[in-house]
Amino acid sequence: MAEAERIQAAVAEFQKTQTEFDNVVDLQQQLLSQLTESREVRKELDNLPPGNQVYKRLGPVLLPQDATDAKDNVTKRLEFIEKELERVEGQLKLLSEKRDSLRFEIGSLQQKQQAK
């Protein structure tokens, strides 16, 4: 009976890890989308002729913003997103390794149980 409980516990841990992995993959996809969008904004700001007005949307209101400030803000945002992506990729690697380890453990426990 102890083997069955160990298998159940390992399967529960595997499912928990898989759910966490899926959530981190979703976060990675969001960050990649934000990265693409921010790069497009940066490209538009770089191609902006001098003297053109830039506006920032705050809720329902458009406020004028200095083009240099806008570029700086987008650059900082890009740096933040890239760092977050690195962190998320590290998390994915760890979770993937944990998931593989649990998969192996479950297989081993099932083989032991079947051998009896």
Number of C-alpha atoms within 10 A of each C-alpha: 6 7 12 12 10 15 18 13 13 17 16 13 15 20 14 13 17 16 12 15 20 14 13 17 16 12 15 20 13 13 17 15 12 16 19 13 13 17 16 12 16 19 12 12 16 13 9 13 9 8 8 9 11 16 14 12 10 8 6 6 9 11 10 11 13 14 18 12 11 17 17 13 13 17 16 12 16 19 13 12 18 16 12 15 19 12 12 17 15 12 16 19 12 13 18 15 12 17 19 13 13 19 15 12 17 19 13 13 17 15 11 11 13 8 7 5
